Amino acid sequence: MRFFLAVLVLHKSRVSGLHTSAESLYMKPDIFLLAYLMGCPIRGVILDPFVALRMGIQGQAGTQFWDAKMEKELGEGHLSSTAFDRYCMILFAGIAAEALVYGEAEGGENDENLFRSLCVLLDPPLSVAQMANRARWSVMQSYNLLKWHKKAHRAAVKALESGHGLSVVVRRIEEAIASDR
C-alpha cells in the first residue's frame, strides 16, 4: 500500500514531443492549480525530467502533491467517493488543460493507466463502463475548473517561467483569484 501511495503522490508527467518547450511549460501548472484548488498541499514542481531523474523520480516532471484524506482512507483500507473524485480530477487536469489550450488532448496515456490501476483497487472495482464514465466526468470537472480559473493558471505559468518558488506561485494564484471576484 505504501508503494502505491508513493506512486500516486509523485506521478504526473505531461511531457509531449508535440509541443514546444514554452507550450510544455504552459501545461505544467495544470496539476499544481487543480491540487491547490482542491486543498491538497503542493510539495514541489519539477519542470525538467532530468532533474526529476537525478532526484530519483524516474524522469517524471510535474507537480508533487499530497492528499492527506486519501492517504488516511487508503491506510484504513477504503477510499471514499469524495477522495477518489478529487484525485481523479487532479490526475486528469493535464488532459483537460491540453483540451482547453489546443482543442484536443493527445497525451495522457500515463494518466489513464494510473487511473485504471486505482480503479481495480477499489472494492468493488469499477467496471469498464464505470471507469469510462468516471474518467469523462473527471476530465470535464477539471476542464471547467481550469476554464473558470484561466487567469490563475496564467499567473502560475508566469511565476514558474520566472523560476519562482512555491510560495510565490501560490501567492500569484491567490492574487489572480482575488482580482476575478
N, C-alpha and C positions, 0 to 999 in steps of 0.2 A: 504494500500500500504506500509506503514512504517513497519508493522509487517512482511510482505512478504520479504521486502528488508533485514530485520534483519536475517531472516532465510537463505537467500541466502548468506549473508556475513559470518555467523557463522557456517554454515553447512559444515561438511566434516568429515566423520567417516570412517576409514579404519581398524576397529578392527575386527579381524577374529580369531576364535579358531583354524584354520587350520595351523597357522604358529607360530613359537616360538617368544618370545618377541624380540629377535635380528632381526629376519626376519620382524617382525611387524614394528620395527624402520626403517628398510630399505624402507618400504612403505610410511612412513610419509612425507618425503621431496618431494614427487611427486607433490603435490598441491603447496607447497612452491616454488619449482623451476619453475613450469609452470606459476604460478601467477606472479612471479618475471620476467620471460622472456617476459610475455605479458604486462608488465608495470603496474601491479596492486600492490599498496602498501601493504606490509605484516604488519598486526597488531600484530601478535603473533603466536606461535606454542605451542600447548598443547599436550604433548605426553601421559599423564596419564588421562584416562577418569574420574577418581575420583577427580582429581584436577579440571577438567572442570566442574564437577558437583558442587563442592564447589564454583566455580565462577558463577554458575547459568546458565551453558551452557548445561544442560540436558545430562551430561555424554558423550558429543561428544568430542572426542580427534581429533586433527588435526590442520590445518592451518586456521587462520583467515585473510582474505584479504578483500580489498575494491576496487571496480571498480567504480571510480567517473563518468565515462561516462555512465555506466549503471544506476547508481543512478539518474543522471540528466535526462536521457531519460525516465526512469520509472516514475519520478516525473512529466514529461511532458505528460505522458500517451501513450508513444510509446516505441518501442525497435528496434533499427536498426539491420540489419543482422550482421554487424561487431561486435557489442556489444554482441549479442546473441551467435555468433560463439566463441568469446573469452571466454565467461562464460562457454559454453558447453565444450570447450577444457580443461579448468581448472577443471570443475566438473568431467570429465571422466578421468582425469590424473591418479587416483588411479587404475581404471580398466586397463588402458594402462600399468601402472608400473607393475601390477600383471602379465599381459600377457608377458611383456618383461622379467621379472625375472623368472617366473615359467612356461612360455609357454602356460598358460591359465589363465583366470580370473574367480574366483569362487565367489568373493564378488561383491559389487556394487549395491545391491538392493536399498539401501537408495539413491544412486546417480541417479538411474533410476527413482525412484519415484519423486524425486525433479525435474528432467528433465521433466517428464510428467506434473507435476503441473505448470511448467513455460510455457510449450508448449500450454496449454489450455488458458493461459492468453494472448497469442498473438492474434492480430486482423489482419487477421482471424487466428483462431487456426490451428495448423498443423494437418493434417490427420495422422492416424496411420502409413501409409506407409511413409509419410514425416518425422515423428518422428523417425522411424527406420533408414531411410537414413541419417538423421542429426546426430543421435547417432553414427552410424558406422563411418561417416566422422570425427566426433569429436574425437572418440577413436583413429582412425588412425593418425590424426594430432598430438594428444598428444603422441602416441606411437613413432612417428617419432621424435618429439622434444626431448623426453626423451632418445631415442636411440642416437641421434646426440649429446646430452649433458650428456652422461654417466659419464664422468669424473667430471662434475659439480655436478651431482646427488650424486656420491660417496663422493665428498668433503662436501656436505651438510649433508650427513649421518654421516660422521666422526665428523663434528662440533657439530651436535646435540647429538651424543653419548657422546661427551666430556662435554656436558652441557653448551656450549657457547650460548651467546645471539644472537639476530637477526643481529646485525652489523657484528659480526664475521662470522656468517653463510653466509651472503651476500658477505663479503669480500672473503671468501673461494670459493664461486661460481664464483665470478669475476676473481679470480686468475686462477681457473681451465679453464674458458673460454678463458682467455688471453693466457694460455700456449698451448691451442689447435690451436691457429692461426699460 
